[in-house]
């Protein structure tokens, strides 16, 4: 929300208990430059949430 982006965090997608995902639901009238903005903001949010975490 701090980046003007709302997504739905979900869990349990592998077997009902394990696995995580983020649902992105733009309107059907979204245009390419808006998709770029969504991807950029989501990337920034993930980077900020993970911080220095090593994958």
PDB file of N, CA, C, O and CB in Angstrom:
ATOM      1  N   UNK A   1       0.819  -1.190   0.000  1.00  0.00           N
ATOM      2  CA  UNK A   1       0.000   0.000   0.000  1.00  0.00           C
ATOM      3  C   UNK A   1       0.867   1.260   0.000  1.00  0.00           C
ATOM      4  O   UNK A   1       0.472   2.292  -0.543  1.00  0.00           O
ATOM      5  CB  UNK A   1      -0.934  -0.005   1.203  1.00  0.00           C
ATOM      6  N   UNK A   2       2.056   1.170   0.614  1.00  0.00           N
ATOM      7  CA  UNK A   2       2.946   2.329   0.649  1.00  0.00           C
ATOM      8  C   UNK A   2       3.418   2.717  -0.743  1.00  0.00           C
ATOM      9  O   UNK A   2       3.830   3.856  -0.964  1.00  0.00           O
ATOM     10  CB  UNK A   2       4.145   2.047   1.540  1.00  0.00           C
ATOM     11  N   UNK A   3       3.361   1.783  -1.678  1.00  0.00           N
ATOM     12  CA  UNK A   3       3.806   2.038  -3.051  1.00  0.00           C
ATOM     13  C   UNK A   3       2.617   2.189  -4.006  1.00  0.00           C
ATOM     14  O   UNK A   3       2.774   2.087  -5.222  1.00  0.00           O
ATOM     15  CB  UNK A   3       4.724   0.902  -3.532  1.00  0.00           C
ATOM     16  N   UNK A   4       1.437   2.431  -3.449  1.00  0.00           N
ATOM     17  CA  UNK A   4       0.202   2.581  -4.233  1.00  0.00           C
ATOM     18  C   UNK A   4      -0.081   1.352  -5.085  1.00  0.00           C
ATOM     19  O   UNK A   4      -0.444   1.461  -6.257  1.00  0.00           O
ATOM     20  CB  UNK A   4       0.288   3.815  -5.126  1.00  0.00           C
ATOM     21  N   UNK A   5       0.091   0.182  -4.478  1.00  0.00           N
ATOM     22  CA  UNK A   5      -0.183  -1.080  -5.148  1.00  0.00           C
ATOM     23  C   UNK A   5      -0.833  -2.014  -4.138  1.00  0.00           C
ATOM     24  O   UNK A   5      -0.314  -2.213  -3.040  1.00  0.00           O
ATOM     25  CB  UNK A   5       1.120  -1.708  -5.747  1.00  0.00           C
ATOM     26  N   UNK A   6      -1.973  -2.586  -4.518  1.00  0.00           N
ATOM     27  CA  UNK A   6      -2.657  -3.539  -3.644  1.00  0.00           C
ATOM     28  C   UNK A   6      -2.619  -4.904  -4.314  1.00  0.00           C
ATOM     29  O   UNK A   6      -2.997  -5.043  -5.477  1.00  0.00           O
ATOM     30  CB  UNK A   6      -4.133  -3.094  -3.349  1.00  0.00           C
ATOM     31  N   UNK A   7      -2.163  -5.908  -3.576  1.00  0.00           N
ATOM     32  CA  UNK A   7      -2.141  -7.290  -4.054  1.00  0.00           C
ATOM     33  C   UNK A   7      -2.717  -8.176  -2.951  1.00  0.00           C
ATOM     34  O   UNK A   7      -2.899  -7.734  -1.817  1.00  0.00           O
ATOM     35  CB  UNK A   7      -0.682  -7.742  -4.448  1.00  0.00           C
ATOM     36  N   UNK A   8      -3.001  -9.424  -3.299  1.00  0.00           N
ATOM     37  CA  UNK A   8      -3.559 -10.364  -2.345  1.00  0.00           C
ATOM     38  C   UNK A   8      -2.507 -11.429  -2.023  1.00  0.00           C
ATOM     39  O   UNK A   8      -2.216 -12.276  -2.867  1.00  0.00           O
ATOM     40  CB  UNK A   8      -4.860 -11.011  -2.899  1.00  0.00           C
ATOM     41  N   UNK A   9      -1.932 -11.399  -0.810  1.00  0.00           N
ATOM     42  CA  UNK A   9      -0.980 -12.454  -0.447  1.00  0.00           C
ATOM     43  C   UNK A   9      -1.744 -13.721  -0.086  1.00  0.00           C
ATOM     44  O   UNK A   9      -2.760 -13.660   0.607  1.00  0.00           O
ATOM     45  CB  UNK A   9      -0.071 -12.006   0.735  1.00  0.00           C
ATOM     46  N   UNK A  10      -1.266 -14.851  -0.547  1.00  0.00           N
ATOM     47  CA  UNK A  10      -1.933 -16.127  -0.282  1.00  0.00           C
ATOM     48  C   UNK A  10      -0.892 -17.172   0.084  1.00  0.00           C
ATOM     49  O   UNK A  10       0.287 -17.025  -0.237  1.00  0.00           O
ATOM     50  CB  UNK A  10      -2.763 -16.589  -1.509  1.00  0.00           C
ATOM     51  N   UNK A  11      -1.319 -18.197   0.737  1.00  0.00           N
ATOM     52  CA  UNK A  11      -0.438 -19.291   1.088  1.00  0.00           C
ATOM     53  C   UNK A  11      -1.119 -20.622   0.873  1.00  0.00           C
ATOM     54  O   UNK A  11      -2.329 -20.693   0.659  1.00  0.00           O
ATOM     55  CB  UNK A  11       0.021 -19.164   2.520  1.00  0.00           C
ATOM     56  N   UNK A  12      -0.333 -21.670   0.934  1.00  0.00           N
ATOM     57  CA  UNK A  12      -0.871 -23.016   0.846  1.00  0.00           C
ATOM     58  C   UNK A  12      -1.292 -23.459  -0.532  1.00  0.00           C
ATOM     59  O   UNK A  12      -2.297 -24.156  -0.674  1.00  0.00           O
ATOM     60  CB  UNK A  12      -2.008 -23.131   1.732  1.00  0.00           C
ATOM     61  N   UNK A  13      -0.556 -23.075  -1.545  1.00  0.00           N
ATOM     62  CA  UNK A  13      -0.975 -23.400  -2.905  1.00  0.00           C
ATOM     63  C   UNK A  13      -0.416 -24.713  -3.439  1.00  0.00           C
ATOM     64  O   UNK A  13      -0.858 -25.191  -4.483  1.00  0.00           O
ATOM     65  CB  UNK A  13      -0.576 -22.299  -3.817  1.00  0.00           C
ATOM     66  N   UNK A  14       0.539 -25.295  -2.746  1.00  0.00           N
ATOM     67  CA  UNK A  14       1.111 -26.560  -3.220  1.00  0.00           C
ATOM     68  C   UNK A  14       0.252 -27.723  -2.755  1.00  0.00           C
ATOM     69  O   UNK A  14      -0.194 -28.543  -3.558  1.00  0.00           O
ATOM     70  CB  UNK A  14       2.565 -26.733  -2.720  1.00  0.00           C
ATOM     71  N   UNK A  15       0.024 -27.785  -1.449  1.00  0.00           N
ATOM     72  CA  UNK A  15      -0.728 -28.904  -0.890  1.00  0.00           C
ATOM     73  C   UNK A  15      -1.774 -28.450   0.120  1.00  0.00           C
ATOM     74  O   UNK A  15      -2.234 -29.248   0.936  1.00  0.00           O
ATOM     75  CB  UNK A  15       0.217 -29.887  -0.236  1.00  0.00           C
ATOM     76  N   UNK A  16      -2.149 -27.193   0.073  1.00  0.00           N
ATOM     77  CA  UNK A  16      -3.095 -26.661   1.034  1.00  0.00           C
ATOM     78  C   UNK A  16      -2.438 -26.097   2.282  1.00  0.00           C
ATOM     79  O   UNK A  16      -3.101 -25.461   3.101  1.00  0.00           O
ATOM     80  CB  UNK A  16      -4.058 -27.720   1.421  1.00  0.00           C
ATOM     81  N   UNK A  17      -1.145 -26.324   2.431  1.00  0.00           N
ATOM     82  CA  UNK A  17      -0.428 -25.824   3.606  1.00  0.00           C
ATOM     83  C   UNK A  17       0.886 -25.135   3.249  1.00  0.00           C
ATOM     84  O   UNK A  17       1.272 -24.160   3.893  1.00  0.00           O
ATOM     85  CB  UNK A  17      -0.156 -26.961   4.561  1.00  0.00           C
ATOM     86  N   UNK A  18       1.570 -25.639   2.229  1.00  0.00           N
ATOM     87  CA  UNK A  18       2.879 -25.091   1.848  1.00  0.00           C
ATOM     88  C   UNK A  18       2.763 -24.287   0.561  1.00  0.00           C
ATOM     89  O   UNK A  18       1.882 -24.525  -0.266  1.00  0.00           O
ATOM     90  CB  UNK A  18       3.918 -26.223   1.677  1.00  0.00           C
ATOM     91  N   UNK A  19       3.662 -23.344   0.414  1.00  0.00           N
ATOM     92  CA  UNK A  19       3.722 -22.556  -0.815  1.00  0.00           C
ATOM     93  C   UNK A  19       3.079 -21.192  -0.635  1.00  0.00           C
ATOM     94  O   UNK A  19       2.074 -21.066   0.066  1.00  0.00           O
ATOM     95  CB  UNK A  19       3.045 -23.300  -1.954  1.00  0.00           C
ATOM     96  N   UNK A  20       3.637 -20.191  -1.247  1.00  0.00           N
ATOM     97  CA  UNK A  20       3.126 -18.826  -1.157  1.00  0.00           C
ATOM     98  C   UNK A  20       3.014 -18.228  -2.550  1.00  0.00           C
ATOM     99  O   UNK A  20       3.762 -18.594  -3.456  1.00  0.00           O
ATOM    100  CB  UNK A  20       4.035 -17.953  -0.264  1.00  0.00           C
ATOM    101  N   UNK A  21       2.086 -17.317  -2.709  1.00  0.00           N
ATOM    102  CA  UNK A  21       1.971 -16.584  -3.960  1.00  0.00           C
ATOM    103  C   UNK A  21       1.328 -15.229  -3.693  1.00  0.00           C
ATOM    104  O   UNK A  21       0.770 -14.989  -2.622  1.00  0.00           O
ATOM    105  CB  UNK A  21       1.151 -17.386  -4.999  1.00  0.00           C
ATOM    106  N   UNK A  22       1.415 -14.363  -4.674  1.00  0.00           N
ATOM    107  CA  UNK A  22       0.790 -13.051  -4.612  1.00  0.00           C
ATOM    108  C   UNK A  22      -0.121 -12.944  -5.820  1.00  0.00           C
ATOM    109  O   UNK A  22       0.316 -13.132  -6.955  1.00  0.00           O
ATOM    110  CB  UNK A  22       1.854 -11.891  -4.581  1.00  0.00           C
ATOM    111  N   UNK A  23      -1.392 -12.639  -5.574  1.00  0.00           N
ATOM    112  CA  UNK A  23      -2.357 -12.478  -6.649  1.00  0.00           C
ATOM    113  C   UNK A  23      -2.364 -11.021  -7.091  1.00  0.00           C
ATOM    114  O   UNK A  23      -2.564 -10.116  -6.280  1.00  0.00           O
ATOM    115  CB  UNK A  23      -3.772 -12.930  -6.201  1.00  0.00           C
ATOM    116  N   UNK A  24      -2.148 -10.807  -8.369  1.00  0.00           N
ATOM    117  CA  UNK A  24      -2.192  -9.472  -8.964  1.00  0.00           C
ATOM    118  C   UNK A  24      -3.440  -9.441  -9.838  1.00  0.00           C
ATOM    119  O   UNK A  24      -3.584 -10.282 -10.726  1.00  0.00           O
ATOM    120  CB  UNK A  24      -0.873  -9.139  -9.798  1.00  0.00           C
ATOM    121  N   UNK A  25      -4.338  -8.499  -9.610  1.00  0.00           N
ATOM    122  CA  UNK A  25      -5.606  -8.474 -10.334  1.00  0.00           C
ATOM    123  C   UNK A  25      -5.889  -7.084 -10.911  1.00  0.00           C
ATOM    124  O   UNK A  25      -6.755  -6.366 -10.412  1.00  0.00           O
ATOM    125  CB  UNK A  25      -6.751  -8.904  -9.412  1.00  0.00           C
ATOM    126  N   UNK A  26      -5.151  -6.708 -11.969  1.00  0.00           N
ATOM    127  CA  UNK A  26      -5.431  -5.411 -12.586  1.00  0.00           C
ATOM    128  C   UNK A  26      -6.755  -5.482 -13.344  1.00  0.00           C
ATOM    129  O   UNK A  26      -7.221  -6.577 -13.660  1.00  0.00           O
ATOM    130  CB  UNK A  26      -4.275  -4.989 -13.541  1.00  0.00           C
ATOM    131  N   UNK A  27      -7.369  -4.338 -13.640  1.00  0.00           N
ATOM    132  CA  UNK A  27      -8.607  -4.346 -14.420  1.00  0.00           C
ATOM    133  C   UNK A  27      -8.344  -4.830 -15.847  1.00  0.00           C
ATOM    134  O   UNK A  27      -7.215  -4.772 -16.333  1.00  0.00           O
ATOM    135  CB  UNK A  27      -9.239  -2.941 -14.443  1.00  0.00           C
ATOM    136  N   UNK A  28      -9.379  -5.299 -16.501  1.00  0.00           N
ATOM    137  CA  UNK A  28      -9.230  -5.792 -17.874  1.00  0.00           C
ATOM    138  C   UNK A  28      -8.817  -4.691 -18.849  1.00  0.00           C
ATOM    139  O   UNK A  28      -8.351  -4.989 -19.949  1.00  0.00           O
ATOM    140  CB  UNK A  28     -10.528  -6.422 -18.340  1.00  0.00           C
ATOM    141  N   UNK A  29      -8.980  -3.437 -18.468  1.00  0.00           N
ATOM    142  CA  UNK A  29      -8.636  -2.330 -19.370  1.00  0.00           C
ATOM    143  C   UNK A  29      -7.228  -1.797 -19.128  1.00  0.00           C
ATOM    144  O   UNK A  29      -6.891  -0.704 -19.583  1.00  0.00           O
ATOM    145  CB  UNK A  29      -9.638  -1.202 -19.212  1.00  0.00           C
ATOM    146  N   UNK A  30      -6.409  -2.562 -18.416  1.00  0.00           N
ATOM    147  CA  UNK A  30      -5.034  -2.144 -18.131  1.00  0.00           C
ATOM    148  C   UNK A  30      -4.255  -2.031 -19.445  1.00  0.00           C
ATOM    149  O   UNK A  30      -4.455  -2.818 -20.370  1.00  0.00           O
ATOM    150  CB  UNK A  30      -4.336  -3.150 -17.160  1.00  0.00           C
ATOM    151  N   UNK A  31      -3.375  -1.048 -19.506  1.00  0.00           N
ATOM    152  CA  UNK A  31      -2.559  -0.832 -20.703  1.00  0.00           C
ATOM    153  C   UNK A  31      -1.097  -1.150 -20.374  1.00  0.00           C
ATOM    154  O   UNK A  31      -0.716  -1.182 -19.204  1.00  0.00           O
ATOM    155  CB  UNK A  31      -2.706   0.640 -21.225  1.00  0.00           C
ATOM    156  N   UNK A  32      -0.281  -1.385 -21.404  1.00  0.00           N
ATOM    157  CA  UNK A  32       1.106  -1.833 -21.167  1.00  0.00           C
ATOM    158  C   UNK A  32       1.915  -0.990 -20.182  1.00  0.00           C
ATOM    159  O   UNK A  32       2.622  -1.551 -19.345  1.00  0.00           O
ATOM    160  CB  UNK A  32       1.830  -1.858 -22.458  1.00  0.00           C
ATOM    161  N   UNK A  33       1.831   0.325 -20.256  1.00  0.00           N
ATOM    162  CA  UNK A  33       2.653   1.124 -19.331  1.00  0.00           C
ATOM    163  C   UNK A  33       2.172   0.975 -17.890  1.00  0.00           C
ATOM    164  O   UNK A  33       2.963   1.134 -16.961  1.00  0.00           O
ATOM    165  CB  UNK A  33       2.628   2.608 -19.738  1.00  0.00           C
ATOM    166  N   UNK A  34       0.887   0.672 -17.687  1.00  0.00           N
ATOM    167  CA  UNK A  34       0.391   0.427 -16.332  1.00  0.00           C
ATOM    168  C   UNK A  34       0.899  -0.915 -15.806  1.00  0.00           C
ATOM    169  O   UNK A  34       1.183  -1.041 -14.615  1.00  0.00           O
ATOM    170  CB  UNK A  34      -1.149   0.460 -16.307  1.00  0.00           C
ATOM    171  N   UNK A  35       1.015  -1.908 -16.671  1.00  0.00           N
ATOM    172  CA  UNK A  35       1.576  -3.193 -16.276  1.00  0.00           C
ATOM    173  C   UNK A  35       3.033  -3.015 -15.860  1.00  0.00           C
ATOM    174  O   UNK A  35       3.478  -3.603 -14.874  1.00  0.00           O
ATOM    175  CB  UNK A  35       1.459  -4.219 -17.427  1.00  0.00           C
ATOM    176  N   UNK A  36       3.771  -2.205 -16.609  1.00  0.00           N
ATOM    177  CA  UNK A  36       5.160  -1.913 -16.241  1.00  0.00           C
ATOM    178  C   UNK A  36       5.236  -1.302 -14.846  1.00  0.00           C
ATOM    179  O   UNK A  36       6.112  -1.658 -14.059  1.00  0.00           O
ATOM    180  CB  UNK A  36       5.800  -0.964 -17.268  1.00  0.00           C
ATOM    181  N   UNK A  37       4.322  -0.385 -14.539  1.00  0.00           N
ATOM    182  CA  UNK A  37       4.292   0.250 -13.224  1.00  0.00           C
ATOM    183  C   UNK A  37       3.975  -0.766 -12.139  1.00  0.00           C
ATOM    184  O   UNK A  37       4.592  -0.743 -11.073  1.00  0.00           O
ATOM    185  CB  UNK A  37       3.267   1.384 -13.199  1.00  0.00           C
ATOM    186  N   UNK A  38       3.022  -1.656 -12.392  1.00  0.00           N
ATOM    187  CA  UNK A  38       2.661  -2.696 -11.427  1.00  0.00           C
ATOM    188  C   UNK A  38       3.868  -3.584 -11.133  1.00  0.00           C
ATOM    189  O   UNK A  38       4.173  -3.862  -9.974  1.00  0.00           O
ATOM    190  CB  UNK A  38       1.482  -3.546 -11.956  1.00  0.00           C
ATOM    191  N   UNK A  39       4.546  -4.024 -12.181  1.00  0.00           N
ATOM    192  CA  UNK A  39       5.707  -4.902 -12.014  1.00  0.00           C
ATOM    193  C   UNK A  39       6.814  -4.190 -11.242  1.00  0.00           C
ATOM    194  O   UNK A  39       7.436  -4.780 -10.358  1.00  0.00           O
ATOM    195  CB  UNK A  39       6.232  -5.371 -13.385  1.00  0.00           C
ATOM    196  N   UNK A  40       7.056  -2.942 -11.571  1.00  0.00           N
ATOM    197  CA  UNK A  40       8.092  -2.167 -10.888  1.00  0.00           C
ATOM    198  C   UNK A  40       7.774  -2.019  -9.396  1.00  0.00           C
ATOM    199  O   UNK A  40       8.639  -2.241  -8.548  1.00  0.00           O
ATOM    200  CB  UNK A  40       8.238  -0.779 -11.539  1.00  0.00           C
ATOM    201  N   UNK A  41       6.544  -1.646  -9.086  1.00  0.00           N
ATOM    202  CA  UNK A  41       6.165  -1.446  -7.685  1.00  0.00           C
ATOM    203  C   UNK A  41       6.172  -2.748  -6.902  1.00  0.00           C
ATOM    204  O   UNK A  41       6.576  -2.765  -5.739  1.00  0.00           O
ATOM    205  CB  UNK A  41       4.791  -0.808  -7.600  1.00  0.00           C
ATOM    206  N   UNK A  42       5.733  -3.836  -7.518  1.00  0.00           N
ATOM    207  CA  UNK A  42       5.763  -5.121  -6.840  1.00  0.00           C
ATOM    208  C   UNK A  42       7.206  -5.554  -6.579  1.00  0.00           C
ATOM    209  O   UNK A  42       7.519  -6.061  -5.502  1.00  0.00           O
ATOM    210  CB  UNK A  42       5.023  -6.183  -7.669  1.00  0.00           C
ATOM    211  N   UNK A  43       8.081  -5.356  -7.561  1.00  0.00           N
ATOM    212  CA  UNK A  43       9.493  -5.680  -7.376  1.00  0.00           C
ATOM    213  C   UNK A  43      10.117  -4.891  -6.246  1.00  0.00           C
ATOM    214  O   UNK A  43      10.880  -5.437  -5.449  1.00  0.00           O
ATOM    215  CB  UNK A  43      10.257  -5.428  -8.649  1.00  0.00           C
ATOM    216  N   UNK A  44       9.800  -3.612  -6.170  1.00  0.00           N
ATOM    217  CA  UNK A  44      10.322  -2.778  -5.085  1.00  0.00           C
ATOM    218  C   UNK A  44       9.811  -3.264  -3.737  1.00  0.00           C
ATOM    219  O   UNK A  44      10.561  -3.291  -2.761  1.00  0.00           O
ATOM    220  CB  UNK A  44       9.932  -1.308  -5.299  1.00  0.00           C
ATOM    221  N   UNK A  45       8.537  -3.650  -3.673  1.00  0.00           N
ATOM    222  CA  UNK A  45       7.959  -4.125  -2.418  1.00  0.00           C
ATOM    223  C   UNK A  45       8.605  -5.434  -1.976  1.00  0.00           C
ATOM    224  O   UNK A  45       8.903  -5.611  -0.795  1.00  0.00           O
ATOM    225  CB  UNK A  45       6.447  -4.309  -2.562  1.00  0.00           C
ATOM    226  N   UNK A  46       8.821  -6.348  -2.915  1.00  0.00           N
ATOM    227  CA  UNK A  46       9.459  -7.625  -2.584  1.00  0.00           C
ATOM    228  C   UNK A  46      10.890  -7.384  -2.116  1.00  0.00           C
ATOM    229  O   UNK A  46      11.324  -7.953  -1.114  1.00  0.00           O
ATOM    230  CB  UNK A  46       9.442  -8.583  -3.805  1.00  0.00           C
ATOM    231  N   UNK A  47      11.618  -6.543  -2.839  1.00  0.00           N
ATOM    232  CA  UNK A  47      12.999  -6.227  -2.437  1.00  0.00           C
ATOM    233  C   UNK A  47      13.042  -5.629  -1.031  1.00  0.00           C
ATOM    234  O   UNK A  47      13.903  -5.988  -0.227  1.00  0.00           O
ATOM    235  CB  UNK A  47      13.641  -5.249  -3.442  1.00  0.00           C
ATOM    236  N   UNK A  48      12.116  -4.719  -0.735  1.00  0.00           N
ATOM    237  CA  UNK A  48      12.091  -4.089   0.576  1.00  0.00           C
ATOM    238  C   UNK A  48      11.734  -5.110   1.664  1.00  0.00           C
ATOM    239  O   UNK A  48      12.296  -5.073   2.759  1.00  0.00           O
ATOM    240  CB  UNK A  48      11.090  -2.923   0.586  1.00  0.00           C
ATOM    241  N   UNK A  49      10.812  -6.010   1.364  1.00  0.00           N
ATOM    242  CA  UNK A  49      10.401  -7.018   2.341  1.00  0.00           C
ATOM    243  C   UNK A  49      11.517  -8.017   2.624  1.00  0.00           C
ATOM    244  O   UNK A  49      11.696  -8.447   3.764  1.00  0.00           O
ATOM    245  CB  UNK A  49       9.161  -7.754   1.848  1.00  0.00           C
ATOM    246  N   UNK A  50      12.259  -8.383   1.596  1.00  0.00           N
ATOM    247  CA  UNK A  50      13.331  -9.376   1.780  1.00  0.00           C
ATOM    248  C   UNK A  50      14.596  -8.751   2.345  1.00  0.00           C
ATOM    249  O   UNK A  50      15.378  -9.437   3.004  1.00  0.00           O
ATOM    250  CB  UNK A  50      13.650 -10.060   0.456  1.00  0.00           C
ATOM    251  N   UNK A  51      14.812  -7.475   2.102  1.00  0.00           N
ATOM    252  CA  UNK A  51      16.005  -6.816   2.618  1.00  0.00           C
ATOM    253  C   UNK A  51      17.257  -7.504   2.144  1.00  0.00           C
ATOM    254  O   UNK A  51      17.470  -7.652   0.940  1.00  0.00           O
ATOM    255  CB  UNK A  51      15.980  -6.776   4.125  1.00  0.00           C
ATOM    256  N   UNK A  52      18.085  -7.923   3.065  1.00  0.00           N
ATOM    257  CA  UNK A  52      19.351  -8.579   2.750  1.00  0.00           C
ATOM    258  C   UNK A  52      19.223 -10.099   2.742  1.00  0.00           C
ATOM    259  O   UNK A  52      20.238 -10.796   2.740  1.00  0.00           O
ATOM    260  CB  UNK A  52      20.415  -8.160   3.745  1.00  0.00           C
ATOM    261  N   UNK A  53      18.018 -10.622   2.738  1.00  0.00           N
ATOM    262  CA  UNK A  53      17.798 -12.066   2.758  1.00  0.00           C
ATOM    263  C   UNK A  53      18.378 -12.709   1.499  1.00  0.00           C
ATOM    264  O   UNK A  53      18.121 -12.258   0.383  1.00  0.00           O
ATOM    265  CB  UNK A  53      16.293 -12.383   2.880  1.00  0.00           C
ATOM    266  N   UNK A  54      19.156 -13.760   1.693  1.00  0.00           N
ATOM    267  CA  UNK A  54      19.769 -14.482   0.584  1.00  0.00           C
ATOM    268  C   UNK A  54      18.901 -15.675   0.204  1.00  0.00           C
ATOM    269  O   UNK A  54      18.507 -16.457   1.069  1.00  0.00           O
ATOM    270  CB  UNK A  54      21.197 -14.943   0.950  1.00  0.00           C
ATOM    271  N   UNK A  55      18.603 -15.818  -1.074  1.00  0.00           N
ATOM    272  CA  UNK A  55      17.805 -16.956  -1.546  1.00  0.00           C
ATOM    273  C   UNK A  55      18.715 -18.059  -2.008  1.00  0.00           C
ATOM    274  O   UNK A  55      18.241 -19.108  -2.444  1.00  0.00           O
ATOM    275  CB  UNK A  55      16.856 -16.542  -2.680  1.00  0.00           C
TER     276      UNK A  55
END
